[in-house]
Amino acid sequence: MGNMIKFLHDWLPIIIAALSLIFSSTTSKKNNKQNNLYREKMREFEIEKEKIRRQEREIDEIFMQLNSRSNLIPYFHLILDDSKIEKITHNGSEQIKLVIGLINIGKESASNIMIYPMGKGLNNYFETLNEEENSYFIYDYLSQYFALPKECVTFSIVKEIPKDNDGKVINFVKFKIRFKDLLGNLYEQEFKFGYDNYILNGFNLNNSSSVPCLIEE
């Protein structure tokens, strides 16, 4: 018993010191591993933050460009006047002549204005919604190829009055134009209007002017 007590007295401090050293070493390694993991996570977090900052800067730049561009975009709106509808005789047939107006409601001027075909071929400048083939054709082309703000450009189209069905004409027509802004950017804009000589005997109030679409910078 005395020998056991002497053994414990002699070796217990050594055993405790060894265990403390092992525990300290294990704790240190664990702490180092946790610290390394923490530093790695922080590094990844900083990288992601920088990516987000860069994306936000790019988005801000895009919005600035769009805002700057929007101030330079000409914007046309349909002007339809029933008093300018008339019947004419053209190439031996009776036709309806419609004058279409386009007013520039944008803040800047438009140039190189042109009526652009809706499909293939120069006879497809218009698309008639309730007819298989287009029956409207240009009579007088654009009055001018540029438009200052609040300035109107006009052109006229004709349709042959059918002899059957009592000459009734009820149509919705689509067409589009292309033009450039002051920076030389090319835009396209589409329009739709309705006309009949049966119920309304004039233009339909259901008409639309789309937002200009950038085609080429």
C-alpha positions in Angstrom: 0.0 0.0 0.0 2.8 2.3 0.8 4.5 1.5 -2.5 1.3 2.4 -4.3 1.0 5.7 -2.4 4.7 6.4 -3.2 4.1 5.6 -6.9 1.1 7.9 -7.2 3.0 10.6 -5.3 5.9 10.3 -7.7 4.1 9.8 -11.0 0.7 11.6 -10.6 2.1 15.1 -11.3 3.9 13.7 -14.4 0.7 12.0 -15.6 -1.4 15.2 -15.0 1.2 17.3 -16.8 1.2 14.9 -19.8 -2.5 14.8 -20.0 -2.6 18.6 -19.8 0.0 18.8 -22.6 -2.1 16.4 -24.7 -5.3 18.3 -24.0 -3.6 21.6 -24.7 -2.1 20.3 -28.0 -5.5 18.9 -29.0 -7.3 22.1 -28.1 -4.6 24.1 -29.9 -5.0 22.0 -33.1 -8.8 22.3 -32.9 -8.6 26.1 -32.4 -6.1 26.4 -35.3 -8.5 24.3 -37.5 -11.4 26.5 -36.4 -9.4 29.7 -37.0 -8.3 28.5 -40.4 -11.9 27.6 -41.3 -13.1 31.0 -40.0 -10.4 32.8 -42.0 -11.3 30.8 -45.2 -15.0 31.6 -44.7 -14.2 35.3 -44.2 -12.1 35.3 -47.3 -14.9 33.7 -49.3 -17.3 36.2 -47.8 -15.1 39.1 -48.8 -14.9 37.7 -52.4 -18.7 37.4 -52.6 -19.1 40.9 -51.2 -16.7 42.2 -53.9 -18.6 40.4 -56.6 -21.9 41.9 -55.4 -20.3 45.4 -55.3 -19.0 44.9 -58.9 -22.4 43.7 -60.1 -24.1 46.6 -58.4 -21.7 49.0 -60.1 -22.4 47.4 -63.4 -26.2 47.6 -62.9 -25.9 51.2 -61.9 -23.9 51.9 -65.0 -26.5 50.2 -67.2 -29.3 52.2 -65.5 -27.3 55.4 -66.1 -26.9 54.5 -69.8 -30.6 53.6 -70.1 -31.7 56.9 -68.4 -29.3 58.8 -70.6 -30.5 57.0 -73.7 -34.2 57.4 -72.7 -33.8 61.2 -72.8 -32.6 60.9 -76.4 -35.1 58.5 -77.8 -37.7 59.9 -80.2 -41.2 58.5 -79.5 -44.0 58.5 -82.0 -47.7 58.4 -81.4 -50.6 57.8 -83.8 -52.7 60.7 -85.0 -55.9 59.7 -86.8 -58.4 62.2 -88.2 -61.7 61.0 -89.6 -62.0 64.3 -91.5 -59.0 63.2 -93.7 -60.7 60.0 -94.9 -61.8 60.2 -98.5 -63.0 58.0 -101.4 -61.0 58.3 -104.5 -60.9 56.6 -107.9 -57.5 55.1 -108.6 -56.5 52.8 -111.5 -60.2 52.6 -112.5 -61.4 51.3 -109.1 -63.0 53.1 -106.1 -60.7 53.2 -103.1 -60.6 54.5 -99.6 -57.7 56.8 -98.8 -56.6 57.1 -95.1 -54.1 59.7 -93.9 -51.9 58.4 -91.0 -50.1 60.9 -88.8 -47.2 60.2 -86.4 -46.3 62.9 -83.9 -42.9 62.8 -82.1 -43.8 63.0 -78.4 -40.2 62.3 -77.4 -37.7 64.9 -76.1 -35.3 64.6 -79.1 -35.4 64.6 -82.9 -35.8 61.6 -85.1 -34.0 61.2 -88.5 -33.9 58.6 -91.3 -37.6 57.8 -90.7 -38.9 55.0 -92.9 -41.9 52.7 -93.1 -40.5 49.2 -92.7 -42.1 46.1 -94.2 -44.0 43.8 -91.9 -43.0 40.8 -94.0 -41.0 39.9 -97.1 -41.5 42.0 -100.2 -42.2 45.7 -100.6 -45.9 45.1 -100.9 -46.0 43.9 -97.3 -45.7 47.2 -95.5 -48.9 46.5 -93.7 -50.5 43.5 -91.9 -54.3 43.2 -91.9 -55.5 41.3 -88.9 -58.7 39.8 -90.3 -57.5 39.2 -93.9 -55.2 36.5 -95.2 -53.4 38.9 -97.5 -52.7 42.6 -97.0 -55.0 44.8 -98.9 -53.6 48.2 -98.0 -51.0 50.0 -100.0 -49.0 53.2 -99.7 -50.5 56.1 -101.7 -48.4 59.0 -100.5 -45.1 58.2 -98.8 -43.8 60.0 -95.7 -44.2 63.8 -95.8 -40.6 64.1 -94.4 -37.8 61.9 -93.1 -37.1 63.7 -89.9 -39.2 64.9 -87.0 -38.4 67.5 -84.3 -40.1 67.1 -80.9 -43.9 67.7 -81.2 -43.6 67.6 -85.0 -45.9 65.4 -87.1 -45.0 63.2 -90.1 -47.8 61.9 -92.3 -48.4 59.4 -95.1 -51.5 57.9 -96.8 -52.6 54.5 -97.7 -55.4 53.2 -99.9 -57.7 50.1 -100.0 -59.9 49.1 -102.8 -63.6 49.1 -101.8 -64.9 45.6 -102.5 -68.0 45.4 -104.8 -69.5 42.5 -103.0 -70.9 42.6 -99.4 -72.2 46.1 -100.0 -68.6 47.5 -99.9 -68.2 47.1 -96.2 -64.7 47.5 -94.9 -63.9 46.6 -91.3 -60.2 46.1 -90.6 -57.4 46.4 -88.1 -54.1 47.2 -89.6 -50.5 47.0 -88.2 -47.4 48.7 -89.5 -44.0 49.7 -88.2 -41.4 52.3 -88.8 -37.6 52.6 -88.2 -35.7 55.7 -87.3 -32.5 57.0 -85.7 -31.8 59.2 -82.7 -29.2 62.0 -82.5 -26.5 59.4 -81.5 -27.2 57.3 -84.6 -29.0 54.5 -82.7 -31.5 52.7 -84.8 -35.0 52.0 -83.4 -38.2 50.2 -84.5 -41.7 51.1 -83.4 -45.0 49.3 -84.2 -48.5 50.7 -84.5 -52.0 49.3 -84.8 -55.2 51.1 -85.8 -58.8 50.1 -86.8 -61.0 51.4 -89.5 -64.5 50.7 -90.8 -66.9 52.3 -93.1 -69.9 50.4 -91.8 -70.5 50.9 -88.1 -68.2 53.7 -87.1 -67.6 55.1 -90.5 -64.1 56.2 -89.4 -61.2 55.2 -87.3 -61.6 52.9 -84.3 -60.6 54.2 -80.8 -58.8 50.9 -80.2 -55.4 51.9 -81.5 -51.9 51.5 -80.1 -48.4 52.9 -80.4 -45.7 50.5 -79.0 -42.6 51.6 -77.1 -39.5 52.2 -79.4 -37.3 49.1 -79.5 -33.5 49.5 -80.0 -32.4 47.6 -83.1 -28.8 48.7 -83.6 -26.4 50.9 -81.7 
